[in-house]
Structure formats: C-alpha cells, structure tokens
C-alpha cells in the first residue's frame, strides 16, 4: 500500500505514494489535524480546494465527544463529518497521557477520566483498534505509552516495553478484523534515548507494521535533539515502509526531517498559529496584529496563490483580528494550511528532480532572513 | 435609479429594481450586515456564492475601527474589504445613540466618546456625508437622531425636528459632491407616534430623497406596533421611491412588512442567531444544541439547497457547537443568510406571479407550526 518511488541521492529524503481505498497520498505529506472531526475553522470544501488528501482524527477526543454511538449512527467518521477522503486516526495514547485525569496505567490498558466531564474510561490496545474500526479509519495507530520530556531512562524503558506489548496485541486485533486496504502503524517510543529508540524500532519490526510512527517527540525538547532522535530512529526503520513523525511541526522542522527520511507529518501549528494571528510566509512568520501592517496592502505572503492571498490584504486581516472578527481566524488558518500543503508539494517536486538539497537551503535562507 | 416594476393587487407589496454602478438589486431585498467590513463569519466568496447583491457597512463602527485613514489608504471600503458589489452604509446615528459614551446632541451635530477606547468624536450631518464619500458607499444614509422605546412624545418630536434639519443639511452636502449613481435616503423617525411619522415622512419628501428609510423601529416594541407603524409611515411615502425598514428583522417580520410595502431590509439576526446556534428553517427556528438533534442525520432545513444543507447534518453541526468549534458558527450563519436571501427570492417570484398572499399564508403556516 506504500510504494517508495524514489530515494534522494544526497539526503535521506524519499518520494512515495500511499494507496488507500479512499484516495492516493503522495509523500512526503502533511496531514491537517481534525481532532474533533473538524480541521479548526475550515470546511471540508476548503480542504478539498487546497487538495488536502488525508486528515487526522483522534480516538481520545472523539470517544469523549460526540461519543462513538453518534458516529456509529452516521455510519462512520467519514460520514459523520462528510469527508470521503482518507482519515488517519491517532490512538489517543498521547492525549490520555497529557490531558486525561486520574490515569492508571497497567499492562491491560489505561484507565482514565475525561478532562471534559470526569467520566471514566478504560482503553485497552484491543479496544482502541475496535474504536478505529467503528470510525472506519484508513490508517490506524495502536495505543502507546507516551512519557513527557525530560524523562528518566527507567521510565522511558518501561514505556517502550509497554508500547511494544500493546503494539503486538494491537496487531493481533487488527489481523482478526481482516481489513483490506487499511494500514496499522507501529509507534516508536524511547524518549530522547537513542538505544531505546533503536530497541523499540527493532521490536516493532518483528511484529511487522504497515508503517512506523515516531512518537513522543516535539514535546518540549530542543530542535537539534528532535532532529537527532529522528536520525537515530529512522536508520533502524525499513526503507520500504512509510515513516510518520507525529505532531511535527514548524516548516523548518518538516524540511529538516524530510531530509532525514520522514514521509508523513501532522501538526496543529498551522491552524493554532492561524487562530492566534500568526501567518506562515515564504519570508518567515508574520504577526498580523502588529502595527506596521495597519496600512499594508500586500497579501499575507507575496508568493502565495491561495484564495486569501489573492483577495485579502494584511491591513484587512489585521483589522479583522483587532476587532475579534471570526473571519480572521479562518482566513489565516486557511492560508497557513495551504502554505504547508504547498511546501510539501514543492518538497516532493524537488526530490523528484533531485534538487531537494538546493531547495532546502534556499527555502530556509529566505524563511529565516 | 429605482424602478418600480410591479405593484401587487391584493397587498402593498411591490417588485422593483435598484440600478447602481456596482450592480443591480432586485427588491424586495435583504441586505446582510457587514458592520465592521465583514459579514460575521462569512467570506465575500460565501456571499457571492449565495448571490448577495448588496451588504451593509456602518459609519460609526468603521470610523472607530479601522479608522478612515486605513480605508482611505486602500482606496475605499470596497477595496479595503475586497467587495466590489454595492454597499449601503448606515450613518451611525443609531449606534451613536445606543452604543457611544458621554453623548452631547446639539443642532450642529453630536459629540460622543468611542465605546471602544473613549476617544472623542464630533459627527455633523455634513461630516457623515463626507465619511461616506471616503467609503465610496453606493447608498448613503444621513445622520439622524434615534430615540429609544418607549419615548415621550415631546422627546420624539424633538428628534424628528432635528432629524429633518440634519436631513436637509445632508442633502445639501450630498448635492455638493455631485455624485453620479449614488443614492441618499431620508430616514423617517417619530418613534411610535403615527402623526410624527407622517410629519417626518412629509417633511423629508420636501427635501426629496432617492429613497426613504424607516428608522427607530425594531427597538423593543411589540410586532403589531412595528407593523402598524410601518403601515402608518408607508402610506405617506411616494410610491416611486424605495422604502427601507432598518434593522428588521425575523422572517415573519420581513414577510409582514413586504406585505405593507417595504422594499429593503437589513438585520443582524441571521448571523447573530447563527452564532448562537439557532438555524432558520422552513419549519421555524431550530436550536441545534438541543438533545433531540444528537443523532439527527437530516440537514438543518430539509427544504434548503445551500452547501451546508447539502453536506452537513444536524448531528454534526450540534457536535461542532457542543465542542465550541468555530466552524459551527460559519455553517449556521451561512445557512441562515442563505435562508433569508432565498426567502426574498421566493417573495419576489410570488409578487411577480401575483401569488404573494397565498405564499405568505403558506410560509407562515409552515414556519409557525
């Protein structure tokens, strides 16, 4: 279901394609985050117009609201939210460990209380696969144990062991479902310990997954450590399977990690920054509320051809932010997600033409000027 | 610039057309409110897609934010907000009398402090025309004095006298500008006193305006009193000029006032209700957060063909509201404004075919069921 189309000569960057029943995804790709069955502020029409091929959903959040019964009534997550392209669902492991209350982790699974209303839940690896079966996710993630940064080696090692144990049970459950054309990824944990990352990557490969996620990163560690961990993990992953760096990141992180062999990314940054009034542009981040933009009739990004940049000015969008107009959030979010998707398109084009290294240098130089 | 195309036989309802440089508007029409240079939550693309021919701007609000200098830098209000169809601007009279602080009204004009930052402003009738000249509004409103409801007859009479005085000076200033294809309306005040309304209507006609607005209504009075005041005012207005009922209203108000001879309406209701989770439907108002919609896979309005109703369900939109997702506000606002524009289209079709009375009865019966 993943085809590696090309491996760059100078870097670890790769060109690939994931073929799913609901659509084809060119990699490296960025997947907009639709945690609660909506990519914040955007319609599905918006996402289709910018050619988003796959979006993310989240087991933890959807389980809490609207709840599985509601989604089941609609048929599945695609029908519930009226999105017929692929959806990758995160298992909710990260959210259980970062958001939920009164958490108890045992080998069996994890008990927790909802951060919304205190309702109790028990998630087992098997249950998480079953939930994603109800959602009808195209790419599934197994339940994993995430540690915060920094974490002791002992604690990190324990989380790796449990993640591998749960991964095996997830795979067993996944096989029982006899899916055709769905993918289950293994999630590599190990905090910032290269040897744990290596061990986890190797153990997961014995189970054999359709792809490998790099989890527990972009949780507060410095960029160089993130890049280093990616390097130290990717080299123990099989070349013929897609690699997905979860929750990353800023444009510079994405380009650095493509360079290191990552194929898939997701991040709330383009929408979250968009709602806070920060636009991503070819010349770096732009804080639209700032006074210099008061009279600025240029678009958010002079090099962008999205509908926002073709029609609306910085002065206008600044005014919308300063008057708390909701349209501001959507315009900037749309532009930012478009910027990310376009960046991935350019990355793919340059890998294809063997010019990725030059593009990376040029992009970063202009972006960081 | 206004052509009366047809007068209904059974009611006072009329079919007309307003021809402006920036576009043609069929009447009776509803004008979405874009107070701060945005129809809340919607893009201009949204408005064009639903065939909104004219929107409102507001002198008071735009003067405060972003300020005239910013709009002047962009060229005019159309260019600032990137909307090239007609714009009607309200003079801000209503806002000065309902929102501003430390207000001092003299015959010369009105001094007030901004409700945003306390900055002081002086608005004279002449200045209000000059501001609308900078905005390049297609239909201008003169500064008027609004009284709250209820108001004593003395106070109401004083406001009428000042409104007429200001109207004359506004017209003089308007003539000095030598506009081609812009319209200046006179605003009929008089609170809930028929004789004051008559007097105001007749005095304004001596000055001779391109259209007549009914101001100071929908400010808390009962519906029947609103309808009665409309009747008592419209009969003193010339048949060959458009009549604009400011700030009205609910669908039932609009249909009742079309029946009484009103040609133009504006109201924040479709967007404000939309943001609060109330959808207008052919079967009445629908409060989408309510529990019965949890599993409801029907669209907001089964008879609506807007993009929201064609794609998204009540269950999904309810989920978006319950999780405070911004998309909820836009979907419901879009549907509501579409519902209003479609209602006006149907009203025009039925006036054209001489079936307005039957349509009104059928619509209200279903809407109020």
Interface residues (C-beta under 8 A of the other chain):
Chain A: X36 X37 X38 X40 X41 X42 X43 X44 X45 X65 X66 X69 X70 X73 X74 X80 X81 X82 X275 X294 X295 X297 X307 X311 X312 X313 X315 X316 X318 X319 X320 X322 X323 X325 X326 X327 X329 X330 X331
Chain B: X36 X37 X38 X40 X41 X42 X43 X44 X45 X65 X66 X69 X70 X73 X74 X80 X81 X82 X275 X294 X295 X297 X307 X311 X312 X313 X315 X316 X318 X319 X320 X322 X323 X325 X326 X327 X329 X330 X331
